[in-house]
């Protein structure tokens, strides 16, 4: 057995194993995604339980195995994302982000860029940034992990980078208004939605806080991303369905409040 290693990680999910133990999947900065066996995690006096809760980042100590289960023995510098943990709406978006991360890379693959990006998006949501917009940014930028390298920057025909654009499957990205006729089957996304998808594909950290979108624009972005994910990514995540249902609940509650 290898000597215990110290590593940073984000909890992806955990589940009970037998009566007192847990299996915890952690996206580690150094070793990629690993499934850990945590002995006696469910005991009342467990010292490690706080660090293996959902939406938690920590420094962990354990034994890393290339194949099979690794073992978690201790933790330190535990950083819970408290605001996410206590808010069902924030936790829904954060869960979806973690599920996308889990689906986009194989276990055991070293990917510090994806690790840092995932952690940063959770931190933004926890700090009060718009969870829906943060999720959209994450969705656009993680498409590459599913093998979808779209051209969001400029028209492939004339190199135009300003004005109205639509998404073209034929041209594998955006097509400017002057050349929409080149693809009669273009997606007909709302130009404003495409504008923000283009922005989200390359947005810098310092610009994120300034984004403020209307509900109508958010819905247009959602419809465009749903089309791309449904037709080209092809994954069905329960967390995404929960967000869709949750959005419907919000609309019903809002309509009810307006009537009263």
N, C-alpha and C positions, 0 to 999 in steps of 0.2 A: 504494500500500500504506500502511495506517495505521501510525502510530508504535507501537512496542511498548508494551503495557499491563502493569501489575502487578496481580495478582489472587490471591485465596485460592481453593483448590479441593481436592476429594476425588477420588481416582482411582476411577472406576467399573469400568473394565476396560482392558486393553491387549492388542494383538496385533501380531505381526510384519507388516511390510509390506516386501516384497522382502527383500533379504539383510541390510541394515544399518539399516533404518529401522523405525519403529513408528507405529501409530495408537493414540492414547490418548484414551479418553473421560473427561472430567473434569467433575464437577458443581462449577461455580464459584459463589462467593457473589454475584458481581456480574453475571454474564452468563447464569446458568443452565447447562444441560448443553451442552457443546461437544465436538466431535471434533477432536483436534489431530494434526497431522502432526509427528513428531519425527525430524529428519534425523540419521543416524549414531548413533541411540540404542543400537544393538547393538555398537558398537565397544568394544574392551577399555578404552580410556581415556575413555569417555563420562563427562562431568561431571554429566549429568542423570539417569542411569539410576536412581539411588536414589530419586528423587522421583516416578518413574512406575511404581513397583511397586504391586501390589495392597495395599489397606489402608494408604494413605499420604495424609497431608494436608500441604500445602505452600503457600508463596507462589510463584507461577509468574510468569514473564515471557514474553510472547509477543504475537503479532498476532491480534487477534480479528476474524473476518469474520462478517457476518450470515448469509451463505449459504455452503455448502461447507465445506471444511476450514479450520480456523484453524491457526496455527503456534506451536509451543512452542520457545523458544530457551534458557531458563535457569530456575533455581529457587533458592530460599533458604529458610531456616527450615523445613527438612524435618522432619516429625514422623511417623515410622512407628509404626503400632500393632503393636509387636513381639510382644506376647503373642498377638494374633490371627494374625499371620503364621506363627508357629511351632507353632500348635495346630490340627490338622485339624478338631476339633469346633467351636472358636470361629470359625474361618474359614468354616465351613459356614453358621453363623447370620449372620455378618457379610456374606457373599456374598448371602444371601437378602435381607437388609435393603437392600443396594445395588441388587439387581435390582428390588425393589419400588419403590424410589425412581426408578429409571430408567423403570419402566413407568407410574408415576403422573403424570408431567408431561412435556409435550412439550419437545423440545430448544429451547434458546434462550429459555425463559421464565424471567424473573427471579422467584425464589422463595426469598428469604433465610430464611424461617421453616422451610421444608422442609430447606434446606441445614443450618441450625443443629441441627434435630432429628435429622437423620441423623448428623451429626458427633458429637452428644452421645451417641447410642445406641452408636456404635462405641467412643467413649471409655469408657463404662460397661462394656461387654464387655471391653475391653482392661484395665480396672482390676480385673477379677475379679468383677463383678456377674454374677448368673445369666443366661447368654446366652439361655436359653429364655424366661425371663420378660421380658427386655428386648425380645426379638423379638415376643412377644405384645403388649406395650405398643405397640410400633411398628405392628404389624398393625392393632390396634383404632383407633389414631389416624390412620392413613393412609387409612382407608376413605373419608373425606371427599374425598380426592383422586381417588377413583374415582366420585364422585358419589353416595355412600351416606351420607347424613346421618341416622343413626339416633338415636332418642331413648333414651338410656341412663339418664337421670336419675330419671324418675318415671313412674308409671302414668298414661297419658293419660286414663283414665276418672275416677279419684278423686284423682289427684295424689299418691298414696302414694309415699314415697321410701325406706321401710324395710320389712324383711321379705323373704320369698321372692319371686323373680321368674322369669319365663320369657321367652323371645324370641318375639315375634309378628310374622310377616311382614305380616299384615293391618293391624296397628297401627304398623308401621314402627319397632319398638323393643321395649322391655320392657313386660310386663304383670304386675301384681301378682297374688298368689295368689288374692285374693278375686274377681278377674275373669278367671281362666283360662277359666272356662266360656264367656266371650265369643268365644273362638277355639278351637274343637275341634281345629283343625289347627296349633296352636302347636307350636313346635319340640321341646318336651320336653327341653331342655337341663338338665343337672344344676343345681339352684339355686345350688350353690357356684361352679360355673363362671360363671354369670351374675353372681353377686356380684362376682367378680374382673374380669370384662369391664366391668362398670359402673365399678369402681374404676380400671381401666386407661384408660378413656376420658377421665378428667379428673385423673389422678394428678399431683401436684406433684413436682418434682425431688427435694426433700429427703425425700420419703417412699419413694422407690424402694428404697433400700438395706435397708429394714426388711422387705421382702417375703420370706417363706420358705414355699414351698409343698411339699406332699407330692407324690410321683410320681403318685398317683391323681388329685389335683386338677389337676396339669399335663396329664394325659391328657384329663380332662374339658374343660378349656379348649381343648386342641388340637382335639378333636372338634367343639366348637362353632364355632371359627374356621374349620376346614376346611369345614364346612357353608356358612358365609357366603361364604367366598372361592370355593368351587366353584360355588355357585349364583348369586351376584350379582356377583362381581368377574370371574370367568371367565378368568383368565390361568393358563397352565401354564408354570411356571418350573422349569428343570432343577435349580436350587439347592434348591427346595422338595422335589422328589423325592429328592434326595440326603439331605436332612435326614430324611425319612421312612425311607429305607433305613438311614441311620446309626443311627436310633433302634432299628430292629430288630436291628442288629449289637450295640448296647449291651445289649439285653435278652438276646441269645444269650450274650454274654460273661459277663454277670452270672449267668445260670443255670448256666453252666459253672463259674464260680468257686464258686458255692454248693455244687455237687455235689462239688467237690474239697475 
